[in-house]
Amino acid sequence: MKAAIIGGTGYGSVELIRLIQKHPYLEVGSVVSNSKAGFSFSETYPHLSKIMDQPLETFDAKRLSETNDITFLATPSGVSSKLVPQLLEHGMKCIDLSGDFRLRSGAEYETWYNHTPADGQYLEKAIYGLSEMYSEKIKTANLIANPGCYPTASSLGLIPILKSKLADKNSIIIDAKSGVSGAGRGLSLTAHYAEINENFKAYKLGKHQHIPEIEQVLTDESGNSITVSFTTHLVPMTRGIMCTMYVNLKEKISTKKVIDIYKQFYQDSHFIRVRPEGTLPSTKEVSGSNYCDIGLHVDERTNRLTIISVIDNLVKGAAGQAIQNLNLMNGWDEQTGLIDIPMYP
């Protein structure tokens, strides 16, 4: 199959290309970047010289549909909502890596993203692509809303304990930390070297656009209305997300029993690795891979569960999960093209 990529010069796009290059059933078709149209891809990313020297294109839904089989949209928020309807009308299946189709409520999207929402009929069609939770729906979807990086790590870490009914749903705190690549490739003071190097800072307190996405999926999976305290931090590293989550427990239970709950819940999930008691994951241990590693500890003194969930924000948090969803949509083994040993050290 040929895959078109829209938003061709961002980190999400270049990660998609890296993964597609080693996928046995995929090849890169068109790469769209209106701002860089006519330039070769390797001019923007010289490390792809002699690998991806094709010219970048402008957006044309009809042309893309004639020369490609699937479209990945790695665009800024507020862009794909305008492009996806055109692609769907030309019979293209779409996997959107932006936030434009993740929230079912257009009004909520407008509040948190400050953009005009997608048309309601497309919000209804979109399937939320958290691969481990919604694989059956993903298999028959034409439009996938690929989850955000923080929601992926947070949701995978919290869902098993919420579904067990052992957690106090009103006590959830998510302390999240991300590498700088999560801010994208655009120039900004936030990601400026002198601002981030040897520095560690919180940002968007109570305002992060991933808050309603996390609450939406946790509410769906728990069957209860969920509100979380969610704080994000920027860490002076390139890749990786660590979500440290705290949940009060309703009854006394050991760390071992909680680990057993998680292992049973994820027993058929290839990319979820639950750590044994006494060991906790780090971001380096998933770097460059599609794994989500989860560590667990019950503090017997406070009867509070601490959950550590780590992912590579550009792979499991973006391009890798998008490929995993494409595999499901096509009836391929979901691991196809994604079996990577994490880069270490």
N, C-alpha and C positions, 0 to 999 in steps of 0.2 A: 504494500500500500504506500501511496505517496501522502506525506503529511505537509500541509501548509502551516506556517507559523507567522502569526501577525503580532507585531510589536518586536521586530527583529533585532533590535540592538540592546535589549535589556538583559539582565542576568538570568531571568527565567527562560528567555529564548535560547541563550547560548547553552544553558544546561539541558534544555530539550534536545538541542542538536547533538550534544555529547552522548545522550542516552539513545537517541534514534540511530546514531552511527553504528551502534553495536547491537541493535535490535534485528533479529533475523527476518522479520516480516515487514519492516518499515524502511523507508528512505525519505530524506528531506526533499520535498517538492519545491514549493514557492516559499520565499521568505519576504514578508512585507514590512517595509518601514518607509512611510511617506516622507519622513524628514531626511532619509539617507538614500532614497531611490536612485538607482543608477550606479551607486558605489558597490564594490564587491564586499561581501561579508567579511573577508579576511582583512580588508582595510580598517574595519572597526575593531576586529579581534585578530591581530597578527598571529596568534598561536594556532589559528585554523588555516594558515597558508598551506596550499596544496591539498587541503582537506575540504574546505568550503570557500571556493573562490567565486561562486555564482553571484550575479548582481542582485541587489535588493530591489523589490518591486513596489509599485503603488497598489492600493487596494482596489480590486475590481471583483465583486462577488461572482459574476458570471464566468470570468476567465479562471478564477481560482477553482470553481466547481468543475470546470472542464478538464483541468490538469491535475487535480488532487482528489483524494478520497476522504480526508478528515482534516479539520482545522483546529489548531491550538491557538487560543488568543491569550497572549501574554502582554496585555495592554494596561495602561493606567486605568484606574476606576473612572467610570463615566464614558468610556470609549466603546467597549464591547457591547453595551446595551444598544448602541446604534448600528453596529456591524452584524451582530448575530442574526437578527431577523432577516437581513438580506441573504445571508449564507443559508439559513434554513429554507428560505423560499426557493433556493436553487438546489435543494436536496442534499446539502452538506450536513454532516454531523459535526457538532462543535463541543470542544472542551475548553471552558473559559477559566483562566487562572486568576482573573481579577475578581473583585467582590460584587460585580453587578447583578448576579443571579443567585447569590447565596441566601439572601433574606427573602422570605415569602411576602413580607409586607413592604410595598413600595414606599409608604409613608415613613416607615422605620428606616429604610435605606436612605431616604432623603435627609432625615434627621442626623444620621450618623456619618454619612459620606458627603453631604452637601452637594449632591449632584441630582439631576432629574432621574428618577428611576426608570427601569425598563418597563415596557408595556406589560400590564398584568397578565395577559394570555401567555407571555413567554416566562414570566415568573412561575406560573402554574405548571408549565411544561418542564422546567428545569429540575433535574435530579441532583440532590446534594451528594457530592462524590467522595464521602468518607468511606473509602474502599472496604474496610473491615466490617462496617455496619450495614451498608446498603448495596451489597454486591448484586442481589437479585434485581433490584430496580435499575441498577447501572447497566446490566446486561441488555436491557431493551430500550435504553434511553437514546435520544437524538441530541439532547443538550445536557451537558454535565457542568454543574457549578463546582469547580474544584475548590476544596476548602482552603482557608487561610492557614498560614504556618502555625501561628499561636493556637488557633482552634483545633488543629490536628493534634498537636502535642497534648493540649489540655483535655480534649474530649476523650482521646484514647486512654489517658491516665485516669479519668474520673468515671467513665461509664460503668465499668464492672462493679465498683463499690456502690454506685447509685442504684444499679439494677438489683443488687443483693438486698436492698432495703435496710442495710446496716448503717448507712450514713445519715447524719442530720443534715437535711438539704439546705438548711438556713445558715450553715456554718462554713461554706466553701470559700476559701481564700486561694487565689492563684498568684504566685509570685513568679513572673516570667522574665527571662533574659534572652536577648538575641544578639547575634553578631551583626556587624554593620552592613553586610550584603542585603539584609532584610529591608534596608532603606532604599534599595535600588541603585542604579548607576548614575542617576542625575546628580548634579552638583548641588550641595546644600550645606549650610553651616552645621547642621546636625552631624553630617558624616565627614566633615572637614578633619584632616589628620590631626591638626593641632588641638582640635576640640575633643576628639575621641581618644587619642593616644594617652595612655596612662591615666585614663579617666573612666568613671563608671557612674551613669546617671539614670534616673527614672524619667519617664516622659508620658504625656497624654493621660495623666491620672483621671480616671472616671470618664474619659472621652475617647478611648481607643475604639476604632470602628469594628474591632473583632469581638467586643463585648456582647452585642446582640446575637452574633453568630454562635458564640459559645453557649449563651443562654438558650437559644433556640434548639440546638441539638441536644443539650442536656435535659431540657424540658421534654423533648420528644422521647428520649430514651428512658427517662425515669418515670414518666407519667405524672410528674408533678411540676408545678411552676417553679423554675429555678432562677435565682438571682445570685450573682457571684461578685466578690470583691476581686478586681483584676488590676494588677499593677505591672507595667512593662518597664524594662531596663535595657539600656544599650551598653554592650560589653565590647571592649577593644579587641575583638577577634573578627575574622572574616565570616566564617560559617558557624552555624549551630544555634539551637534553641534549647534551653533548659527551663522547664516549668516545674517549680516546687509548689506542691498543692497541699493544703491542710484541710482535713475534714474531721469533725467530731463524730465519734461512733456512738450508737444508741445502746450498745451492750459491750461487755468485755469479750475481747477476742484476741488471739495471739497473732503476731506477725506471720507465723507459719501458716495459719489458717487463711489469712488474707491473701498470702501468696498463692495458696492452693486455689482460692476463688479466681484469681487472675489467670493462673495457668490453665484452669479448666475453661474459662471464658474464651481465651485466645488459643486454645489447643489446635485449631485449624487455620490460624492466621500466621502465614509464613514470615511476615515482616515485623511481628511483635515479639520481642524477647523479654521475658520476665526474669529478673535477676533472682538468684537464690538469696536466702536470708543472710544478712550481714554484708552484702555487696551492693553498691550503688553505681549507676551508670554516669558516664561523663560524655560531653559533646564530642570529644575526639574519637570516642569508640563507635560513633555512627557516621563520622564525616565522609562525605562522598557516596553514601549508601542510602537505600530506601528503608532502613530499619528504624523502628521506634523502640527504644530500650526503656524499660520501666523498673524502678526500684521501689521497695515498700518498707515502711517501718511503723509499727504501732508503739507509741509512747504509753507504757502501762500506767505511768503516774498521772497523765492528763487524759488518758483514753482518747487520744487524738491520732489519726492516721496521717502520716506524711507520705506523699507520692512524688517520686522524681521521674519525670518523663523527658527524654531527650530525643531530638531528631536533627537531621541536617535540614535547615530551612529551605534550601534550594532544591532538595531532592524529595524526601518524604513530605516536606512542607510546600512543594510546588510541582516541579517537573516530573519527579519520580512517581508521585501519586497520580499525576495526569497520565503517565504511561501505564501505570497499574490499572487505571480506569479504562483506558483504551483496550488493554488486554481483555478485561472483563466484557467490554462491549462487543468484542469480536470472537468470544468463546475460546480465547487462547489461555494457556496457563498464566495466572496473574504474575508469576515471577519472570516471565519471558523478557529478556533484555535488561533485567534488573538485579541479576545475581552478581553482586559486587562485594568483595571484602572491603570493609571500611579502610580509609587511608590512615595509617598510623605509623609513626607518630605524626 
